[in-house]
Amino acid sequence: MRRIPMLINGEHVQSTTDRWLDVLNPANQEVVAQVPLATLEEVDGAIENAHAAFQSWKKVSLGQRMRIMLKLQQLIRENTSKLAELITLEHGKTLPDAEGEVARGLEVVEHACSITSLALGEMANNVAGHIDVHTLKKPLGVGAGITAFNFPVMLPCFMFPLALATGNTFVLKPSEQDPSSSLFLAELALEAGIPAGVLNVVHGGPEVADRLCSHPLIKAVSFIGSSHVGKHIYERASHYDKRAQCMMGAKNHCIIMPDCDKEQAINNILGAAYGAAGQRCMANSVVILVGKTQEWLEEIAQRSHEMKVGPGSDRSADLGPVITPAAKNRITGLITSGVDQGATLMVDGRDCVVDGYESGNFVGPTMFSDVKTDMDIYTQEIFGPVLLVLNADTFEEAIEILNANPNGNGASIFTNSGYYAQRFENEADAGQLGINIPIPVPVAYFSFTGSRASKLGDLGPNGKQAIAFWTQTKTVSTRWFAPGEDAGEVNTTITMK
């Protein structure tokens, strides 16, 4: 059985722990590897090694860091197929979806290649008598990343490339459910020229995450995952005086206006709700049909029923299995609760079976109508292929429903009206908005800007916010005296003269 190593000081290190977890192929429950729950001593060693590497890495020139990122993006391109295969093997998403994930992660590495301009400070000349002021963006030290299972390549890319490019070192804890692609990504970074110790990888569960949040040498923690865990990570890291950013759960809404293109809207609804088996924090899990679009309900249900479920290796499949049997049980339990609480189950995916993969964690596309906002299927993030349909008579009513939900990760609208698009842009209370785009995850040179209950911390991943998160701004005020200049009198005020 393949045992997944840690990556410490540029080398594979097998854990000495006696606690190992099976890594399963969600399509058939085959054990494909074992991952360690690392000892706290091993985690401490990885952090201390990263701290030692920081002393030299922070002095490496911006140009050299840029060249390493250029090499890394090349290696990711060349190894997209292998990364995607590892994602599909352990996560279950379809190969086309996995390849798309690698491409979105690659965007961040490409953005990190611009570090020579991203790291520029500011300068003001002669702010007072012969006084200049300038700012420096200095690295913090050792950063930590804790990632969820649903994007094992993209989420690490949301973290370590910009952290390293700004001069920090990094300890990554990928999800123990599908760690192989994350580890391979880190191995590519070493191949690109990242020095030993600058990027370390450890494995484990809550104990390891807690250690990363409390260790005195860790200066900043980035987390992407569930709301329950994210709140704990943020509180613990903040308690130990770390910077923290936590991207958490969501309940994303999509408003369908009567003036939109019907086929475009339905195609996008289905892809955003059921792609990756709904295991996306930006999945469009709630659709609000406005006015006459309520007449499309039966067609949306029929199209949902026709979506193909299969193993991720089947390129013709629209969606693969969910990650674990426990996840499947939770999803089907919530579907049952929706029925019990009075929603109309128009498409039922609970008894989905794929020929040849009878033991897989498959849940078929599921669709509810007559959903009320106090039902469990609405108040909880299902994280499965379940689409909820609500009705609204007007745009104003739809916006009211959207804004009343506590989460604010993303929201979208389908319309051909500039008037309604502009109103949506100004009135929808979510951090990331899509106009005729169902999953509005911005390109990497813009920041990921979830809001409200979907985010803790002022600064999100990617874009300018990530540069600010991974650096400390130093402001330097400078004055040089002319030789023999009269010193004048003592200045006892705060005024610069």
N, C-alpha and C positions, 0 to 999 in steps of 0.2 A: 504494500500500500504506500502510495506517495505521501510523504509527510512534508508539509509546506514549511520552509525555513523562515526565520526572520532575516532581515538585512541590516547588519550592524557593521560600521566601519568598512563599508565596501565589500563585505563578505557574507556569504550565506552562513547562518548560525542556527543549528538545531537547538530548540529549547530543551532544557533539562526537566521541564514540568512532567508530572504524571497525569495531567488532565488534557485530553485531546478531544476535539469534536469532529464528527464526520461531516465532510462537505458532500452534499448530495446533488445529483443531476435532477432537477425538479420534474423533468419529463418522465422519468422512470424509477426514481428513488435509488439509483445506483450510487454507491459510495465511490466518488472519484478522487478523493484525497482526505487527509486529516490535517486539521489546523490546531496549533497549540493554544492553550490559555497560558500565556507567558507568565513566569514568576515576576513578582515585583522587583526582585533584584535584577532581573534581565531588563526590565523596563528602565530602571534607574541607570543601568549601564548604558543603554542606548541614549538616554538623555544626556548623561555625562560625556559620552563620546561626541554627541552633537555639539555640546558646549565647548569642548576642546577644539573641534573643527572650526567653530565660529571665529576663533581668535585669528585664524589665517584667512578664512573665506571672506570675512568682512573687508579685508584689504585687497581682494581681487578686483581688478579694474572693471568698470562697467562694460567696456568693450569686450573683455574676455567672457563675462557672464552672458553678454548678448550672443557671442559666438557659440557658446554651449547650448543656449536655447535654440539657436538656428539649427544646430546639429540634432537636438532632441526632436524638433518638429519634423526633420527629415526622417529620423528613425521611426517615429510614430506613423508617418505616411507609409513607409516601407513595410511596417509590421501591422497594418490595420487588420488584415485578415486573421492573423494569429490572435491579436487582442480580441477581436469580435468572437472568434471561436471559443476563447476562454470565457468570455462573458456569457455566451449562449449555453455553454456546458454547465456552468454553475448557477447562473441566474435564471435562464430559461427563455429570455426574450428572443425573438426571431433574429436571424442573422442580419437581415437588412436593418432592423432596428438597432442592433448592436453596432453595426458599421456606422450608422448615424450618430450613435453615442460617441464613438471614437472621434468622429469629425467635429462634434461640438466641443469635446475636450481639447482637440487640436487647436481650435480657435484661441483658447487661452494661452497656449504655448506660443502661438504666433504673436499674440499681443505682448507676451513677455519679451519677445525679440526686439521690442521697441523701448527697452529699459533705458537706453541711453538718453531718450527724451522724456520718458515717464518720470525719471528720477531727478529732473531739474528742479532747483529751488527758485526763489524769487530774490530780486535785488532792487533796492531803492537807493539812489545816490543823493548825498547831501540833504538828508532829512532834517538836519540841524547844522550848526556850524562845523563844517568839515567832517560830518558824521555820516557814514553809510550803514545801511542795514541789509543783511542778506539771510536767507534761510537755507538749511541743509536738511536733506532727508536721510536719516541715519537708521540702519537696521536695529531691530530690537534685541536680537539674540536667538534663542531657540524657540521656534514655533511648533505647535502640535495640531494635527488634523485628525478628526474622528468622523468617519464617513458611513453612510447608510448603504444597504445592499443594492438599492435599485439602480444606481449608476456607478459601478465599481471602477470605471475609468474616468468618466467625466467629472465626478465629484472630487477625486484627488487632484485632477487638473484645475479645478476651481480653487485649489489651495496652494500646493507646493511650488508650482512654477513661478508665480509672482513673489511668493515668500523668498525663494532662493534668489531670484533675479534682483531683489532689493537688498540682498546681502545677509539674509538670515539663514540659519540652518533649520532642519525640520525633522520631526518624528511623526510618522504616519501610522495610524491604527485603522486599517481597512475593516470592513464588515467581516466577521468570522464566517458568514454564510457563503460568500463568494470572493475569497481573497486572491485567487491566482492571477487575475488580470491586473489587479492593483499592484501586486508584487512585480509582475513582468514590466509594467509601466515604470516602476522605480529602477528596475534593472536597465531599462533603456536609457534612463537619465544618467546612470553611471557610465554606460557605454558612450554617452554623448560628451562626457568629460567632467561630470560632477565629481569632485574629490571625495575620497573615502570619509565617511562620517557626516558629510553635509546633509545627506538624506538617508535616514534610517527608517526601517519598517518593523513594527512589532505587532503581535496578534493577541487577541484576548477579548474579554467581555467587560462588564461594568467595573471590575476591580482595576483593570488596566486604564480604562477611561478616567476613572477617579484619580489615579496616580498622575496621569498627564495634566489633570486640572489642578493638582495640589503641589506638584514638585516645584521647589523654589527656583530651579533653573529654567523652567518654562515661562516664557514671557507673554505668549498670546495663544489662544485656543480657537480654532475654527471647527464648527460642527454643522453637519447637515443630516437631518433625520426626523424622527417623530417629535411631536410637541412635548410629550411626557419626558422623554430623555433630554430634549433640548433645554427645557426649563431647569432640570437638574444640573446639566453641564454648565449653563450660564451662571446659576447661583453658586455652584462650587468654585468655578474658575474665578468669578468676581470676588468671592470670599477670600481667595488666596491672592488677590490683587493682580490677576491676569486681565489682559484685554480679552474680550470674548465676542464672537459673532455666532449666532445660532439661527440657521434657517430651518424652519419647522413645518408643521402640518398645514393643511389647506382645505378649502372647500370652494373650488373655483367655479364661477358662474359664467355662462355664455348667454347673452341676450340675442334672440333671433327676431329681427324686425320684418314686417310684411314686405318692405321694399327691397329686401336682399335677393340675391340670386339663389333660388331654391336648391339647385343641385350642388352648387358650391358650398352652401351652408350645411346640407345634410352630409356630404362627403367629409367635411371638416369636423362636424360633430362626432361622427362615428370614429374617425381616426384618433381624435383627441380623447375620447372617452374610453376606448377599448385597446388602443395601442399600449404595448408593454403590459398587457393584462391589467391596465388601470393603475399600475404601480409607479406612478409619477406624482411628485408633489405639485406639479403644474397641470395635471390631468384636468380636463373639463368635465367634471362629474355632475354638474347641475346645468340643465338647459332651461331657459325661460322663454316659452313661446308667447309672442306678443300678438294679440288680435287674430287676424286670419291665419297666421302660421300654425295655430292650433289644429287646423285642418290637416296638417302634415303628420300628425301623430302616428297614424296607422302605417304610413309609409316609412317613417323612422323606425318603427318597431319591426316591420318586415325586413328592412335593410339590416337591422341589428341581428335578426335571426339568421340571416344569410352569411354573416361574417364567419370565416373559416378559423377553427381552432386546431392547433397541431403542435408538434415539438418545434422548438426554435430552429432546428436544423432544416426544417421544411420551409424553403423560401416562399412558397405559395401561401403559407399560413398568415393570417392577419394578427393573431395573438397566440402566445404560448402559455405555459403553465404559470401559476403563481409560485412564489419562492419556496414555501414549505407546506407540509400538511396542516400545521397549526394556522398558517395564514389562510389556507383554504377553509378550514373549519370556522375561523372568525368571520370570513366573508359570507359564507353560506348561512351562518347564524344570524348575521345582520339582515340578509335577504329574508330569512324567515320572520325576523322581527318586523320588517316592513309590511309583510303580508298580515301578520297578527295585529299591527297597528292601523290597518285600514287602507294602505296604499294599494293601487291596482298593479299587479305584476303582469306586464304585457309580454315580456320575454324572460324565461327562467333558465338560468345557466347552471343551476345547482347540480344537476345530474349529468353533466357533460363527461363523456367518455370518448377517448381517442383510440381508434383501433391500433393495436400493437403497443399501446402505452397506457394500458388500463390502470396501472398504479401511479400514474402521473398526477400532479397537483392541478388538474384542469378545472377552471370555472369558465363557463361560456358567457358570452355577452348577455347581460341582464338589464332589463329596462322597467322602470316604474313610472306610472302616471298617478295623478291624484295625490301627490306628495304634499304633506304638511310640514311646516318648518319646525315643529316640535317632535317629529318622529326621529328615532335613533338613526335611521339611514341618512337623515339630513344633518343631524347635530354631530355625528361622528364621521371622521375620515375613513371611508371603507377601504381604500387602497386596493381595489379590485375592479374588475370590468363591469361596473354597475353604473348605469346612467339614470339620473333622476330628472323627471320632467315636471316643471311647474308652469302654470299659466298666468298671464297678466293681460289685462285689457289695454294698458297703455305703457309707453316708455317710462313714465314717471312711477308707475306701480312696480315695474321690473327693477328700476334703480333702487327703489325702497327695499325690495326683497334682498337684493345684492348687498346693500350697505348695512342691513340689519344683521348679517352674518358676522360673527366675531373675527373671522380670518380675513386676511388681506394679501394673500400671495399674488394672485393674478385674477383677471377677469377679461372677458372679450365680448365683442358685439359684431353681428353680421348685419350690414346695412349698406345701401347705396346712397344714403342721404348724408351729405356733409354736415347738415344741421344736427342730426342725431349723433353722428360721429363726434362732433365737437362737444356736444353736451355730455356724451359719455366720457370723453377725455377729461372734462372738468368736474363731473359729478360722481363718477365711480370711485369708491373709496377702496382702492387696492393699489399695491405697489407697482405692478406690471400689467399694462393694458395692451390688448390686441384689438385692432380694428380690421375685421375680416382675416384675422390670424387667430387660431384657436388656442395655441400654446405659446404665449408671448414671452418666452425666455429670450432676453436680448442677446445680441452678439457680444462677444467677450470684451470688446473695448468699451462697452457700457456696463455699468454695475448691475448686479442682481439685487433688486430693490423691493423684495417682499416687505409687507408692513403689518401693523396691528398684531394680532395673535400669531401670525405666521413668522415673526422675526423678533429676535432679541439682539440688541446691540445696534449702535447707530450706523455702523459701516458694514456693507455687505461684500460678498466676493466679487471679483472681476472689476474691470474699469478703474476709474480714479479712486473709488472708495477703497478698493483692495490695496492700492499703493499707500493710501493714508493709514489703513489698518496695520500694515506690516512695517511701517516706518515711524520713527519718532522725529518730529520736526524740531530742529534746533534753530533758534533765532539769534543771530550774532550782530551786535552793534559795535562799530569800529570807528575810532578816531586816531589819527596820527598827528603829532605835534611837529611843527617846523623846528629845525635846530635853533636853539636859543630863544624860542617864542616866549613872550611874557606870560607867566602863569596866572596873572591876575589875582583876584581874591577868592577865598573859599566860597563855594556855592553850596549852601545848605538847603536848597530847594530840590524838588524832583525834576525841575525843568532842564532840558538839554539846551546848552548855550554854545 
